[in-house]
Amino acid sequence: MNKKTEKIDELIKESLSKEEAAFYDQLEEQNLIGKLGEVYRGKLGWLAIIMNVVTVLMFMAFIYCIVQFFNTENTNEIVKWASAGFLSMISMGMLKLFVWMQMDKNDILRELKRLELQIATLSRIEK
């Protein structure tokens, strides 16, 4: 299957103009760092930055809760600090999940653009 994909990709690249071929090359699969960078350059980049700041604050709150958890001897205080630490961990996880979902959304959009370009190119070749 991989050879068929490469053959179709080569056929498409041959039929494209230079500008279209450059656009098609931009749609290639990115590494993790590239995907993460796209989250910050997108329309919701400002929100991703704010969420990272909040994630850092939640991590600092988690560390504070751990320190307070081990420094207290009262059982009620231990439960309160453990609950606060657990809540901060859940918050960090949810904020990270948003970033991962944005990365996945960008991947899906990139593949849709690739498919649209392939369909347009193949329909031009057949005519």
A tleap script that builds the chain and sets N, CA, C and O, in Angstrom:
source leaprc.protein.ff14SB
mol = sequence {
  NMET ASN LYS LYS THR GLU LYS ILE ASP GLU
  LEU ILE LYS GLU SER LEU SER LYS GLU GLU
  ALA ALA PHE TYR ASP GLN LEU GLU GLU GLN
  ASN LEU ILE GLY LYS LEU GLY GLU VAL TYR
  ARG GLY LYS LEU GLY TRP LEU ALA ILE ILE
  MET ASN VAL VAL THR VAL LEU MET PHE MET
  ALA PHE ILE TYR CYS ILE VAL GLN PHE PHE
  ASN THR GLU ASN THR ASN GLU ILE VAL LYS
  TRP ALA SER ALA GLY PHE LEU SER MET ILE
  SER MET GLY MET LEU LYS LEU PHE VAL TRP
  MET GLN MET ASP LYS ASN ASP ILE LEU ARG
  GLU LEU LYS ARG LEU GLU LEU GLN ILE ALA
  THR LEU SER ARG ILE GLU CLYS
}
set mol.1.N position { 0.824 -1.191 0.000 }
set mol.1.CA position { 0.000 0.000 0.000 }
set mol.1.C position { 0.864 1.248 0.000 }
set mol.1.O position { 0.491 2.258 -0.597 }
set mol.2.N position { 1.995 1.193 0.651 }
set mol.2.CA position { 2.872 2.358 0.738 }
set mol.2.C position { 3.386 2.747 -0.645 }
set mol.2.O position { 3.513 3.934 -0.948 }
set mol.3.N position { 3.682 1.759 -1.484 }
set mol.3.CA position { 4.173 2.068 -2.820 }
set mol.3.C position { 3.085 2.712 -3.669 }
set mol.3.O position { 3.370 3.580 -4.494 }
set mol.4.N position { 1.828 2.286 -3.467 }
set mol.4.CA position { 0.731 2.912 -4.204 }
set mol.4.C position { 0.589 4.374 -3.801 }
set mol.4.O position { 0.371 5.244 -4.645 }
set mol.5.N position { 0.716 4.634 -2.502 }
set mol.5.CA position { 0.613 6.011 -2.016 }
set mol.5.C position { 1.728 6.859 -2.595 }
set mol.5.O position { 1.491 7.986 -3.028 }
set mol.6.N position { 2.941 6.330 -2.607 }
set mol.6.CA position { 4.071 7.079 -3.163 }
set mol.6.C position { 3.870 7.328 -4.658 }
set mol.6.O position { 4.222 8.394 -5.163 }
set mol.7.N position { 3.306 6.348 -5.363 }
set mol.7.CA position { 3.073 6.503 -6.793 }
set mol.7.C position { 2.035 7.596 -7.052 }
set mol.7.O position { 2.196 8.414 -7.958 }
set mol.8.N position { 0.975 7.601 -6.254 }
set mol.8.CA position { -0.054 8.638 -6.410 }
set mol.8.C position { 0.525 10.003 -6.063 }
set mol.8.O position { 0.244 10.987 -6.747 }
set mol.9.N position { 1.329 10.069 -5.005 }
set mol.9.CA position { 1.953 11.338 -4.625 }
set mol.9.C position { 2.847 11.864 -5.734 }
set mol.9.O position { 2.832 13.059 -6.029 }
set mol.10.N position { 3.620 10.990 -6.349 }
set mol.10.CA position { 4.497 11.425 -7.447 }
set mol.10.C position { 3.678 11.894 -8.644 }
set mol.10.O position { 4.025 12.884 -9.288 }
set mol.11.N position { 2.589 11.183 -8.942 }
set mol.11.CA position { 1.728 11.572 -10.050 }
set mol.11.C position { 1.123 12.950 -9.808 }
set mol.11.O position { 1.033 13.775 -10.717 }
set mol.12.N position { 0.715 13.177 -8.574 }
set mol.12.CA position { 0.119 14.474 -8.229 }
set mol.12.C position { 1.165 15.580 -8.321 }
set mol.12.O position { 0.888 16.654 -8.856 }
set mol.13.N position { 2.366 15.325 -7.804 }
set mol.13.CA position { 3.412 16.356 -7.826 }
set mol.13.C position { 3.817 16.715 -9.245 }
set mol.13.O position { 4.130 17.871 -9.530 }
set mol.14.N position { 3.814 15.732 -10.136 }
set mol.14.CA position { 4.174 16.000 -11.523 }
set mol.14.C position { 3.147 16.885 -12.212 }
set mol.14.O position { 3.489 17.677 -13.091 }
set mol.15.N position { 1.885 16.750 -11.812 }
set mol.15.CA position { 0.838 17.508 -12.498 }
set mol.15.C position { 0.612 18.896 -11.890 }
set mol.15.O position { -0.148 19.690 -12.444 }
set mol.16.N position { 1.248 19.192 -10.783 }
set mol.16.CA position { 1.044 20.480 -10.120 }
set mol.16.C position { 2.019 21.532 -10.620 }
set mol.16.O position { 3.108 21.226 -11.106 }
set mol.17.N position { 1.592 22.785 -10.485 }
set mol.17.CA position { 2.517 23.886 -10.754 }
set mol.17.C position { 3.478 23.999 -9.568 }
set mol.17.O position { 3.316 23.297 -8.569 }
set mol.18.N position { 4.470 24.871 -9.674 }
set mol.18.CA position { 5.455 25.012 -8.600 }
set mol.18.C position { 4.818 25.480 -7.295 }
set mol.18.O position { 5.157 24.990 -6.219 }
set mol.19.N position { 3.892 26.432 -7.399 }
set mol.19.CA position { 3.219 26.940 -6.202 }
set mol.19.C position { 2.367 25.860 -5.550 }
set mol.19.O position { 2.371 25.704 -4.329 }
set mol.20.N position { 1.638 25.117 -6.375 }
set mol.20.CA position { 0.796 24.056 -5.842 }
set mol.20.C position { 1.633 22.941 -5.231 }
set mol.20.O position { 1.255 22.366 -4.210 }
set mol.21.N position { 2.777 22.634 -5.856 }
set mol.21.CA position { 3.661 21.603 -5.320 }
set mol.21.C position { 4.254 22.028 -3.975 }
set mol.21.O position { 4.416 21.204 -3.075 }
set mol.22.N position { 4.577 23.318 -3.845 }
set mol.22.CA position { 5.089 23.814 -2.562 }
set mol.22.C position { 4.017 23.710 -1.487 }
set mol.22.O position { 4.308 23.347 -0.347 }
set mol.23.N position { 2.771 24.029 -1.850 }
set mol.23.CA position { 1.661 23.902 -0.905 }
set mol.23.C position { 1.456 22.446 -0.519 }
set mol.23.O position { 1.201 22.138 0.646 }
set mol.24.N position { 1.566 21.556 -1.488 }
set mol.24.CA position { 1.387 20.124 -1.229 }
set mol.24.C position { 2.480 19.612 -0.291 }
set mol.24.O position { 2.212 18.772 0.568 }
set mol.25.N position { 3.699 20.106 -0.446 }
set mol.25.CA position { 4.796 19.694 0.440 }
set mol.25.C position { 4.590 20.185 1.867 }
set mol.25.O position { 5.034 19.536 2.815 }
set mol.26.N position { 3.923 21.318 2.029 }
set mol.26.CA position { 3.635 21.828 3.372 }
set mol.26.C position { 2.641 20.946 4.107 }
set mol.26.O position { 2.587 20.968 5.336 }
set mol.27.N position { 1.868 20.184 3.384 }
set mol.27.CA position { 0.841 19.338 3.986 }
set mol.27.C position { 1.384 17.988 4.462 }
set mol.27.O position { 0.619 17.145 4.930 }
set mol.28.N position { 2.679 17.783 4.348 }
set mol.28.CA position { 3.275 16.523 4.801 }
set mol.28.C position { 3.144 16.376 6.305 }
set mol.28.O position { 2.899 17.349 7.019 }
set mol.29.N position { 3.309 15.161 6.771 }
set mol.29.CA position { 3.219 14.860 8.207 }
set mol.29.C position { 4.316 15.599 8.971 }
set mol.29.O position { 5.469 15.636 8.542 }
set mol.30.N position { 3.942 16.187 10.108 }
set mol.30.CA position { 4.892 16.930 10.927 }
set mol.30.C position { 5.320 16.089 12.121 }
set mol.30.O position { 4.639 15.136 12.502 }
set mol.31.N position { 6.449 16.450 12.702 }
set mol.31.CA position { 6.851 15.804 13.944 }
set mol.31.C position { 6.120 16.449 15.115 }
set mol.31.O position { 5.356 17.397 14.929 }
set mol.32.N position { 6.350 15.941 16.306 }
set mol.32.CA position { 5.608 16.406 17.473 }
set mol.32.C position { 5.856 17.883 17.770 }
set mol.32.O position { 4.929 18.608 18.131 }
set mol.33.N position { 7.090 18.325 17.619 }
set mol.33.CA position { 7.419 19.731 17.878 }
set mol.33.C position { 6.725 20.631 16.858 }
set mol.33.O position { 6.232 21.701 17.215 }
set mol.34.N position { 6.683 20.215 15.607 }
set mol.34.CA position { 6.000 20.988 14.578 }
set mol.34.C position { 4.508 21.085 14.834 }
set mol.34.O position { 3.900 22.137 14.638 }
set mol.35.N position { 3.919 19.973 15.276 }
set mol.35.CA position { 2.491 19.978 15.586 }
set mol.35.C position { 2.189 20.908 16.757 }
set mol.35.O position { 1.190 21.626 16.756 }
set mol.36.N position { 3.064 20.882 17.747 }
set mol.36.CA position { 2.871 21.743 18.912 }
set mol.36.C position { 3.001 23.214 18.524 }
set mol.36.O position { 2.256 24.060 19.018 }
set mol.37.N position { 3.948 23.513 17.640 }
set mol.37.CA position { 4.103 24.890 17.173 }
set mol.37.C position { 2.886 25.392 16.418 }
set mol.37.O position { 2.542 26.570 16.507 }
set mol.38.N position { 2.224 24.495 15.665 }
set mol.38.CA position { 1.021 24.874 14.931 }
set mol.38.C position { -0.117 25.271 15.867 }
set mol.38.O position { -0.948 26.108 15.516 }
set mol.39.N position { -0.156 24.674 17.054 }
set mol.39.CA position { -1.206 25.024 18.024 }
set mol.39.C position { -1.065 26.487 18.426 }
set mol.39.O position { -2.066 27.184 18.586 }
set mol.40.N position { 0.174 26.958 18.592 }
set mol.40.CA position { 0.407 28.330 19.032 }
set mol.40.C position { 0.318 29.339 17.898 }
set mol.40.O position { 0.176 30.535 18.152 }
set mol.41.N position { 0.398 28.882 16.649 }
set mol.41.CA position { 0.286 29.788 15.512 }
set mol.41.C position { -1.125 29.862 14.964 }
set mol.41.O position { -1.410 30.710 14.119 }
set mol.42.N position { -2.008 29.002 15.422 }
set mol.42.CA position { -3.365 28.968 14.902 }
set mol.42.C position { -4.221 30.104 15.441 }
set mol.42.O position { -3.736 31.015 16.113 }
set mol.43.N position { -5.492 30.024 15.131 }
set mol.43.CA position { -6.434 31.059 15.559 }
set mol.43.C position { -6.589 31.102 17.071 }
set mol.43.O position { -6.842 32.162 17.642 }
set mol.44.N position { -6.438 29.952 17.720 }
set mol.44.CA position { -6.571 29.889 19.174 }
set mol.44.C position { -5.214 29.824 19.865 }
set mol.44.O position { -5.100 29.279 20.963 }
set mol.45.N position { -4.198 30.370 19.236 }
set mol.45.CA position { -2.861 30.361 19.818 }
set mol.45.C position { -2.789 31.110 21.136 }
set mol.45.O position { -2.102 30.684 22.064 }
set mol.46.N position { -3.492 32.213 21.213 }
set mol.46.CA position { -3.503 32.999 22.447 }
set mol.46.C position { -4.105 32.195 23.592 }
set mol.46.O position { -3.649 32.291 24.731 }
set mol.47.N position { -5.127 31.402 23.289 }
set mol.47.CA position { -5.753 30.579 24.322 }
set mol.47.C position { -4.818 29.461 24.775 }
set mol.47.O position { -4.782 29.121 25.958 }
set mol.48.N position { -4.069 28.894 23.848 }
set mol.48.CA position { -3.117 27.849 24.200 }
set mol.48.C position { -2.016 28.398 25.110 }
set mol.48.O position { -1.567 27.714 26.029 }
set mol.49.N position { -1.587 29.627 24.853 }
set mol.49.CA position { -0.564 30.242 25.707 }
set mol.49.C position { -1.113 30.462 27.107 }
set mol.49.O position { -0.442 30.170 28.097 }
set mol.50.N position { -2.333 30.978 27.187 }
set mol.50.CA position { -2.952 31.184 28.501 }
set mol.50.C position { -3.108 29.851 29.233 }
set mol.50.O position { -2.883 29.774 30.441 }
set mol.51.N position { -3.488 28.820 28.513 }
set mol.51.CA position { -3.665 27.516 29.145 }
set mol.51.C position { -2.334 26.950 29.636 }
set mol.51.O position { -2.292 26.272 30.663 }
set mol.52.N position { -1.268 27.218 28.923 }
set mol.52.CA position { 0.043 26.763 29.411 }
set mol.52.C position { 0.456 27.511 30.670 }
set mol.52.O position { 1.046 26.923 31.576 }
set mol.53.N position { 0.152 28.785 30.731 }
set mol.53.CA position { 0.449 29.548 31.945 }
set mol.53.C position { -0.355 28.985 33.116 }
set mol.53.O position { 0.176 28.811 34.213 }
set mol.54.N position { -1.630 28.703 32.880 }
set mol.54.CA position { -2.477 28.135 33.938 }
set mol.54.C position { -1.966 26.747 34.333 }
set mol.54.O position { -2.011 26.386 35.509 }
set mol.55.N position { -1.484 25.968 33.365 }
set mol.55.CA position { -0.931 24.645 33.671 }
set mol.55.C position { 0.279 24.764 34.587 }
set mol.55.O position { 0.423 23.987 35.531 }
set mol.56.N position { 1.149 25.734 34.316 }
set mol.56.CA position { 2.316 25.949 35.176 }
set mol.56.C position { 1.874 26.359 36.578 }
set mol.56.O position { 2.435 25.900 37.573 }
set mol.57.N position { 0.867 27.225 36.650 }
set mol.57.CA position { 0.345 27.626 37.962 }
set mol.57.C position { -0.268 26.433 38.707 }
set mol.57.O position { -0.105 26.309 39.921 }
set mol.58.N position { -0.965 25.569 37.989 }
set mol.58.CA position { -1.539 24.374 38.608 }
set mol.58.C position { -0.437 23.423 39.093 }
set mol.58.O position { -0.584 22.780 40.132 }
set mol.59.N position { 0.650 23.337 38.349 }
set mol.59.CA position { 1.765 22.496 38.775 }
set mol.59.C position { 2.402 23.050 40.046 }
set mol.59.O position { 2.750 22.297 40.956 }
set mol.60.N position { 2.552 24.374 40.100 }
set mol.60.CA position { 3.102 24.987 41.306 }
set mol.60.C position { 2.166 24.761 42.496 }
set mol.60.O position { 2.626 24.510 43.609 }
set mol.61.N position { 0.861 24.849 42.262 }
set mol.61.CA position { -0.109 24.571 43.325 }
set mol.61.C position { -0.017 23.113 43.765 }
set mol.61.O position { -0.147 22.812 44.952 }
set mol.62.N position { 0.206 22.218 42.823 }
set mol.62.CA position { 0.356 20.799 43.149 }
set mol.62.C position { 1.585 20.566 44.031 }
set mol.62.O position { 1.516 19.826 45.012 }
set mol.63.N position { 2.690 21.190 43.686 }
set mol.63.CA position { 3.912 21.060 44.497 }
set mol.63.C position { 3.669 21.621 45.895 }
set mol.63.O position { 4.087 21.025 46.888 }
set mol.64.N position { 3.003 22.754 45.971 }
set mol.64.CA position { 2.680 23.346 47.275 }
set mol.64.C position { 1.803 22.396 48.098 }
set mol.64.O position { 2.018 22.230 49.299 }
set mol.65.N position { 0.825 21.779 47.451 }
set mol.65.CA position { -0.053 20.832 48.157 }
set mol.65.C position { 0.724 19.622 48.667 }
set mol.65.O position { 0.459 19.121 49.759 }
set mol.66.N position { 1.678 19.158 47.875 }
set mol.66.CA position { 2.497 18.018 48.318 }
set mol.66.C position { 3.314 18.392 49.551 }
set mol.66.O position { 3.384 17.631 50.516 }
set mol.67.N position { 3.930 19.571 49.507 }
set mol.67.CA position { 4.738 20.018 50.648 }
set mol.67.C position { 3.863 20.154 51.893 }
set mol.67.O position { 4.244 19.700 52.972 }
set mol.68.N position { 2.706 20.768 51.749 }
set mol.68.CA position { 1.805 20.928 52.894 }
set mol.68.C position { 1.269 19.580 53.376 }
set mol.68.O position { 1.068 19.387 54.576 }
set mol.69.N position { 1.040 18.664 52.465 }
set mol.69.CA position { 0.550 17.331 52.809 }
set mol.69.C position { 1.542 16.615 53.731 }
set mol.69.O position { 1.139 16.000 54.718 }
set mol.70.N position { 2.827 16.695 53.411 }
set mol.70.CA position { 3.824 16.008 54.217 }
set mol.70.C position { 4.213 16.772 55.481 }
set mol.70.O position { 4.809 16.196 56.391 }
set mol.71.N position { 3.882 18.056 55.546 }
set mol.71.CA position { 4.237 18.850 56.728 }
set mol.71.C position { 3.126 18.924 57.769 }
set mol.71.O position { 3.346 19.481 58.844 }
set mol.72.N position { 1.969 18.396 57.498 }
set mol.72.CA position { 0.871 18.478 58.464 }
set mol.72.C position { 0.678 17.144 59.172 }
set mol.72.O position { 0.991 16.083 58.634 }
set mol.73.N position { 0.158 17.223 60.384 }
set mol.73.CA position { -0.080 16.006 61.151 }
set mol.73.C position { -1.561 15.781 61.417 }
set mol.73.O position { -1.950 14.691 61.835 }
set mol.74.N position { -2.381 16.774 61.188 }
set mol.74.CA position { -3.813 16.670 61.400 }
set mol.74.C position { -4.447 15.901 60.234 }
set mol.74.O position { -4.174 16.207 59.073 }
set mol.75.N position { -5.280 14.920 60.530 }
set mol.75.CA position { -5.878 14.068 59.499 }
set mol.75.C position { -6.790 14.861 58.571 }
set mol.75.O position { -6.798 14.634 57.361 }
set mol.76.N position { -7.550 15.781 59.129 }
set mol.76.CA position { -8.435 16.595 58.285 }
set mol.76.C position { -7.621 17.449 57.310 }
set mol.76.O position { -8.002 17.601 56.150 }
set mol.77.N position { -6.520 17.996 57.771 }
set mol.77.CA position { -5.650 18.798 56.893 }
set mol.77.C position { -5.017 17.923 55.811 }
set mol.77.O position { -4.866 18.358 54.670 }
set mol.78.N position { -4.648 16.695 56.165 }
set mol.78.CA position { -4.052 15.782 55.191 }
set mol.78.C position { -5.054 15.506 54.068 }
set mol.78.O position { -4.693 15.510 52.891 }
set mol.79.N position { -6.297 15.269 54.437 }
set mol.79.CA position { -7.328 15.009 53.430 }
set mol.79.C position { -7.546 16.246 52.555 }
set mol.79.O position { -7.692 16.122 51.339 }
set mol.80.N position { -7.569 17.418 53.154 }
set mol.80.CA position { -7.762 18.654 52.388 }
set mol.80.C position { -6.613 18.881 51.399 }
set mol.80.O position { -6.859 19.224 50.243 }
set mol.81.N position { -5.362 18.695 51.838 }
set mol.81.CA position { -4.221 18.924 50.952 }
set mol.81.C position { -4.148 17.852 49.861 }
set mol.81.O position { -3.774 18.137 48.723 }
set mol.82.N position { -4.509 16.626 50.220 }
set mol.82.CA position { -4.522 15.565 49.205 }
set mol.82.C position { -5.598 15.847 48.155 }
set mol.82.O position { -5.373 15.648 46.961 }
set mol.83.N position { -6.754 16.308 48.600 }
set mol.83.CA position { -7.837 16.639 47.662 }
set mol.83.C position { -7.442 17.806 46.764 }
set mol.83.O position { -7.708 17.784 45.563 }
set mol.84.N position { -6.816 18.811 47.334 }
set mol.84.CA position { -6.384 19.958 46.535 }
set mol.84.C position { -5.315 19.533 45.518 }
set mol.84.O position { -5.331 19.990 44.376 }
set mol.85.N position { -4.397 18.668 45.929 }
set mol.85.CA position { -3.375 18.166 45.011 }
set mol.85.C position { -3.987 17.354 43.888 }
set mol.85.O position { -3.589 17.481 42.730 }
set mol.86.N position { -4.960 16.515 44.234 }
set mol.86.CA position { -5.648 15.715 43.219 }
set mol.86.C position { -6.392 16.607 42.239 }
set mol.86.O position { -6.369 16.358 41.034 }
set mol.87.N position { -7.049 17.642 42.740 }
set mol.87.CA position { -7.771 18.579 41.889 }
set mol.87.C position { -6.819 19.317 40.940 }
set mol.87.O position { -7.145 19.539 39.774 }
set mol.88.N position { -5.654 19.691 41.445 }
set mol.88.CA position { -4.694 20.374 40.570 }
set mol.88.C position { -4.150 19.428 39.500 }
set mol.88.O position { -3.897 19.856 38.373 }
set mol.89.N position { -3.966 18.146 39.835 }
set mol.89.CA position { -3.519 17.181 38.824 }
set mol.89.C position { -4.577 16.979 37.746 }
set mol.89.O position { -4.252 16.900 36.561 }
set mol.90.N position { -5.836 16.896 38.151 }
set mol.90.CA position { -6.916 16.749 37.171 }
set mol.90.C position { -6.982 17.983 36.271 }
set mol.90.O position { -7.181 17.856 35.063 }
set mol.91.N position { -6.818 19.161 36.844 }
set mol.91.CA position { -6.837 20.397 36.054 }
set mol.91.C position { -5.706 20.417 35.035 }
set mol.91.O position { -5.910 20.804 33.884 }
set mol.92.N position { -4.517 20.001 35.454 }
set mol.92.CA position { -3.395 19.959 34.518 }
set mol.92.C position { -3.679 18.983 33.381 }
set mol.92.O position { -3.385 19.276 32.222 }
set mol.93.N position { -4.248 17.831 33.704 }
set mol.93.CA position { -4.566 16.843 32.678 }
set mol.93.C position { -5.581 17.359 31.668 }
set mol.93.O position { -5.446 17.129 30.467 }
set mol.94.N position { -6.593 18.056 32.161 }
set mol.94.CA position { -7.612 18.585 31.251 }
set mol.94.C position { -7.047 19.677 30.346 }
set mol.94.O position { -7.414 19.760 29.174 }
set mol.95.N position { -6.170 20.503 30.871 }
set mol.95.CA position { -5.558 21.550 30.052 }
set mol.95.C position { -4.637 20.947 28.998 }
set mol.95.O position { -4.598 21.423 27.864 }
set mol.96.N position { -3.904 19.916 29.360 }
set mol.96.CA position { -3.048 19.233 28.378 }
set mol.96.C position { -3.894 18.548 27.314 }
set mol.96.O position { -3.524 18.519 26.140 }
set mol.97.N position { -5.028 18.000 27.729 }
set mol.97.CA position { -5.915 17.335 26.784 }
set mol.97.C position { -6.407 18.310 25.717 }
set mol.97.O position { -6.541 17.931 24.554 }
set mol.98.N position { -6.677 19.552 26.093 }
set mol.98.CA position { -7.103 20.549 25.115 }
set mol.98.C position { -6.023 20.748 24.050 }
set mol.98.O position { -6.328 20.808 22.859 }
set mol.99.N position { -4.768 20.850 24.477 }
set mol.99.CA position { -3.676 21.061 23.518 }
set mol.99.C position { -3.555 19.862 22.579 }
set mol.99.O position { -3.371 20.037 21.375 }
set mol.100.N position { -3.657 18.641 23.121 }
set mol.100.CA position { -3.558 17.446 22.288 }
set mol.100.C position { -4.725 17.371 21.304 }
set mol.100.O position { -4.550 16.932 20.168 }
set mol.101.N position { -5.903 17.793 21.728 }
set mol.101.CA position { -7.046 17.791 20.823 }
set mol.101.C position { -6.875 18.822 19.711 }
set mol.101.O position { -7.296 18.582 18.580 }
set mol.102.N position { -6.269 19.953 20.016 }
set mol.102.CA position { -5.983 20.953 18.989 }
set mol.102.C position { -4.989 20.394 17.975 }
set mol.102.O position { -5.137 20.617 16.773 }
set mol.103.N position { -3.984 19.673 18.449 }
set mol.103.CA position { -3.017 19.067 17.546 }
set mol.103.C position { -3.695 18.049 16.638 }
set mol.103.O position { -3.397 17.981 15.446 }
set mol.104.N position { -4.603 17.262 17.197 }
set mol.104.CA position { -5.328 16.269 16.409 }
set mol.104.C position { -6.226 16.953 15.381 }
set mol.104.O position { -6.330 16.497 14.242 }
set mol.105.N position { -6.870 18.042 15.782 }
set mol.105.CA position { -7.723 18.783 14.853 }
set mol.105.C position { -6.903 19.321 13.681 }
set mol.105.O position { -7.340 19.262 12.531 }
set mol.106.N position { -5.722 19.841 13.976 }
set mol.106.CA position { -4.857 20.349 12.912 }
set mol.106.C position { -4.426 19.233 11.972 }
set mol.106.O position { -4.324 19.448 10.764 }
set mol.107.N position { -4.168 18.029 12.515 }
set mol.107.CA position { -3.819 16.888 11.665 }
set mol.107.C position { -4.964 16.519 10.733 }
set mol.107.O position { -4.753 16.245 9.551 }
set mol.108.N position { -6.167 16.515 11.268 }
set mol.108.CA position { -7.330 16.164 10.456 }
set mol.108.C position { -7.553 17.209 9.358 }
set mol.108.O position { -7.841 16.857 8.214 }
set mol.109.N position { -7.419 18.482 9.703 }
set mol.109.CA position { -7.568 19.534 8.691 }
set mol.109.C position { -6.502 19.421 7.605 }
set mol.109.O position { -6.789 19.630 6.426 }
set mol.110.N position { -5.277 19.091 7.998 }
set mol.110.CA position { -4.194 18.929 7.022 }
set mol.110.C position { -4.506 17.781 6.062 }
set mol.110.O position { -4.282 17.902 4.858 }
set mol.111.N position { -5.018 16.674 6.585 }
set mol.111.CA position { -5.352 15.541 5.733 }
set mol.111.C position { -6.528 15.868 4.814 }
set mol.111.O position { -6.552 15.429 3.664 }
set mol.112.N position { -7.498 16.631 5.305 }
set mol.112.CA position { -8.613 17.032 4.444 }
set mol.112.C position { -8.132 17.918 3.295 }
set mol.112.O position { -8.584 17.771 2.160 }
set mol.113.N position { -7.218 18.833 3.595 }
set mol.113.CA position { -6.662 19.681 2.534 }
set mol.113.C position { -5.908 18.845 1.514 }
set mol.113.O position { -5.980 19.094 0.310 }
set mol.114.N position { -5.187 17.855 2.011 }
set mol.114.CA position { -4.452 16.967 1.108 }
set mol.114.C position { -5.406 16.205 0.203 }
set mol.114.O position { -5.163 16.079 -0.997 }
set mol.115.N position { -6.493 15.693 0.777 }
set mol.115.CA position { -7.474 14.961 -0.021 }
set mol.115.C position { -8.138 15.869 -1.049 }
set mol.115.O position { -8.339 15.469 -2.196 }
set mol.116.N position { -8.475 17.082 -0.646 }
set mol.116.CA position { -9.074 18.020 -1.581 }
set mol.116.C position { -8.134 18.309 -2.744 }
set mol.116.O position { -8.555 18.358 -3.900 }
set mol.117.N position { -6.867 18.497 -2.428 }
set mol.117.CA position { -5.879 18.761 -3.473 }
set mol.117.C position { -5.713 17.557 -4.387 }
set mol.117.O position { -5.593 17.712 -5.602 }
set mol.118.N position { -5.704 16.358 -3.813 }
set mol.118.CA position { -5.571 15.158 -4.638 }
set mol.118.C position { -6.779 14.978 -5.543 }
set mol.118.O position { -6.629 14.624 -6.712 }
set mol.119.N position { -7.965 15.215 -5.021 }
set mol.119.CA position { -9.181 15.064 -5.839 }
set mol.119.C position { -9.182 16.090 -6.957 }
set mol.119.O position { -9.504 15.762 -8.099 }
set mol.120.N position { -8.826 17.325 -6.643 }
set mol.120.CA position { -8.787 18.374 -7.673 }
set mol.120.C position { -7.748 18.045 -8.732 }
set mol.120.O position { -7.985 18.243 -9.924 }
set mol.121.N position { -6.611 17.547 -8.303 }
set mol.121.CA position { -5.543 17.227 -9.253 }
set mol.121.C position { -5.931 16.037 -10.127 }
set mol.121.O position { -5.738 16.067 -11.343 }
set mol.122.N position { -6.470 15.005 -9.515 }
set mol.122.CA position { -6.850 13.814 -10.277 }
set mol.122.C position { -8.006 14.122 -11.242 }
set mol.122.O position { -8.077 13.550 -12.330 }
set mol.123.N position { -8.895 15.012 -10.843 }
set mol.123.CA position { -9.996 15.357 -11.763 }
set mol.123.C position { -9.474 16.168 -12.950 }
set mol.123.O position { -10.027 16.087 -14.046 }
set mol.124.N position { -8.412 16.950 -12.738 }
set mol.124.CA position { -7.795 17.689 -13.838 }
set mol.124.C position { -7.056 16.743 -14.773 }
set mol.124.O position { -7.041 16.963 -15.985 }
set mol.125.N position { -6.448 15.702 -14.237 }
set mol.125.CA position { -5.676 14.756 -15.057 }
set mol.125.C position { -6.609 13.966 -15.954 }
set mol.125.O position { -6.292 13.727 -17.119 }
set mol.126.N position { -7.770 13.551 -15.422 }
set mol.126.CA position { -8.682 12.725 -16.189 }
set mol.126.C position { -9.361 13.474 -17.328 }
set mol.126.O position { -9.793 12.848 -18.295 }
set mol.127.N position { -9.465 14.786 -17.242 }
set mol.127.CA position { -10.142 15.561 -18.285 }
set mol.127.C position { -9.294 15.724 -19.468 }
set mol.127.O position { -9.707 16.351 -20.443 }
savepdb mol mol.pdb
quit
